[in-house]
Amino acid sequence: MKDRLLFLGPPGAGKGTQAERLCNAHGLNHLSTGDLLRAEVDAKSALGTEAAELMNKGELVSDSLVLAIVKSRMKSQSGGWVLDGFPRNVNQAKALQILLEELDQQIQGVVLLELDEVALVQRLLSRGRTDDNEDVIRHRLEVYAEQTEPLVDYYLNQGLLLRVPASGAIEEIQTHIEDVLS
């Protein structure tokens, strides 16, 4: 089975849930950039201190800092991994590719979780989060379409894209993912 993976898909497609399930089932490292940032901040590492300063000002953490955190985690762990939440655009994907070449690790597959917009909006609204109202959700989907969706063609052209329908039960989606990775 492929064991160095990226998970792509719009907000609400289930990337985090499915990445976590796959990692637990196969002993892979789940590299969620949001979780990694929070862990570095909590550990009060040099990278975490730098990230906290930016986040406390309401600023975005730079690509280079996120890459440094990803690199640090990849170097400290052995085995396969699933990267979830990064890259978010083609420039980040190119920077990630350079980093992975330095580490002598290549992406083996890019799992694209696909779900239509109506289902995405319903799924996100049903989570019951206070910041998930329909206007905010539609804006997040627009940002995804503009910034992240170009990664689909980027990875398709590299022969790495693996499309998985993200509708149905969580277990059913996991089975589809496992099938495309075999």
N, C-alpha and C positions, 0 to 999 in steps of 0.2 A: 504494500500500500504506500502511496505517496505520503511523505511525512514532513514536508516543508511547504506550508500552504499559506495563501492569503484568502481571507473571506471578504467578498464584496457584496454590495446590495444596498438598496435604499433603507432609510430609517424604518424600522418596524418589520424588516424582512426576517429577522431572527438570527442575525449574524452572531451576536454574543452568546445566545442560548445554544446554538448549534456548535459553535467553536468550543464552548465549554464541555458539551456532551461528547464531542469527538475526542477532545484531549483526555477526558476522564476515561473513556472507553479504551484508548490506545496508548496511554502514558505519554502524551505529547505535552509540550509546554504551551500554555495559553498566554500569548503576548497581546493583551488588550492595552492599547496605548493609554487609555484613561486610567486603567488600573495601575499600569507601570508608573505613570506620573504621580498618582496618589501614594504609591508605595515608596517612591524616592523621596517625596515630601515628608511622609511619616518617618522615614529612616533618617531624615535630616542629613542626607548625603550632600556633597557639593552640588551635584546636578539637581537634587531635590530643592535645595535652598534657592538656587537660581530660578527654578521653575516656580516656586512659591512666590518669590518676589514679583514675577510677571503676573501670575494669576491673581495675586492680591491687589494689583493695580487694574485688574480687569482686562489685561492684555493677553493675546494669544501666545502660547509657547511656540518659539520659533521651530522651523523644520530641523535646523541643525541641532537644537537641544533635544527634540524628540528622537532624532537619529542617534544621538549620543547615548540616550537612555536605552533605546532598543539595542544598540551595539553592546553596551555594558551587560545587559541581561543575556543576550545571545552568547557572549563570550563566557559568561559564568555558568551556563547550563549546557548539559550534553543532551543529545537526542533530538528528535524532531520538534517542530513548533507550528503553531497556527497564529498568524498575525491578523489581528482583528482591530479595525479602526484606523489603520495606516497601511498604505498611503491613501491620501484623500484627493490627490490630483496627480497629473502626469509628471510634474517637476519633482514631487516627492517620490514617485515611483522610480524615476531615473536616479535620484540620490540613494534610494534604497538599494537599487541594483549595484551601484558602486560599492556601497557598504558590504553587501553580500559577497561581492567578488573579493573584497579584502579578507573576509572571514572564510573564504572558500566554501560558501554555501549558496546554492542556487534554489530559487523557487521551483517547486516541482508541479504545482498546480494552483490555479486561482478559481476558487469556488464562488460562482455568482448566484446568489439566492434571488430568484425572480418572483415578484408578486405584483399584481395590478394595483393601480393607485387607489381604487375604491376599497380594496381589501386592506391596503396599507393604512389608510386613514382610519378605517374601522378598528383595526388591530391597535393602533396607537391611541385612539380615543378610549378603548376598553381598558388600557393599562391604568387609567385613573390618576395619572400624574397631574399635578397642578399646572405644570408648564405645557401640558399637551392639550391645547385647544385647537380647533380646526384651522384657524388662521396660522398659528405657529407651525402646525404640522405641514400645511401646504407650503409655507415658506421653506421649511427644512427640505421638503421634497424638491422644490425649485433649486435650492442651493446644491443638492445632490445632483440634479440633472445637469446643472451648469459646470460644476467643479469635479465631481467624482465620476459621473457616467462616462466621460471620455476614456477612463481606464479600461472600460469594457473592450473598446477597439484596440487599445494599446496592448492588452494582454492577449486578445484574440489573434492579433498579428504575430505574436510570439509563440502561438500554438499552446498557450497555457490555460486558456479559459475553459472552465467546466460549468455548464449551465445546470442549475437544479431548481425545479419548481418549489416555491416556498409556501404553498398552500397545503392545507390538511393538518393532520395531527403531528405534533413534535416528533414522535417516534417514526412516523412515515417519512418525514423530511430527512431525518437522520439516516434512514435506510437508503434513500435516494443519494445522499452524500457519500455514504460508504460504497455504494455501487459505482459511482463515477470515479472514486479514488482507487478502486481495485485494479 
